[in-house]
Amino acid sequence: MVFYECVVTARNTAHFNQLNDLVKKISHKVVSSGGIVRSVQNHGIRDLPHRFKAKYADREGNRYYKKGRFFSIYYDSNPVTQKEVDGILKMDEQVLRNTHLKARNKLWYVNITREEKNPYIQKVKEMEKAEKGDL
């Protein structure tokens, strides 16, 4: 399983219930596929770096947005589920943009399988060499 961070930019006019249903749909997809949703964070309404254009106009006729609602979903899943989540986000008309990232922290570098990059495995190998040299 891979640890993903999904950053979503939605319309600032989207109702809370619509975004809540979207997050529930994504969470259900991840959990039903054997994944784990770690957290959902709301970053609030912020200014966009440039004017975003929605696929369709909303009820008021707005199609261009200078502000957007940002939220992040952190989850563990396989790459197939990540593609399905991406498809759910692309189909939702409230979503302006989304980005999936492989979230990495300092522990990721300890747990990787490449032994030459893991400092702890290198230290153990040096200790084993020293023990063999003493015998």
Secondary structure as UniProt FT lines:
FT   STRAND          2..11
FT   TURN            12..13
FT   HELIX           16..32
FT   TURN            33..34
FT   STRAND          36..53
FT   TURN            59..60
FT   STRAND          64..77
FT   HELIX           79..91
FT   TURN            93..94
FT   STRAND          95..102
FT   HELIX           106..111
FT   HELIX           115..117
FT   HELIX           119..134
//
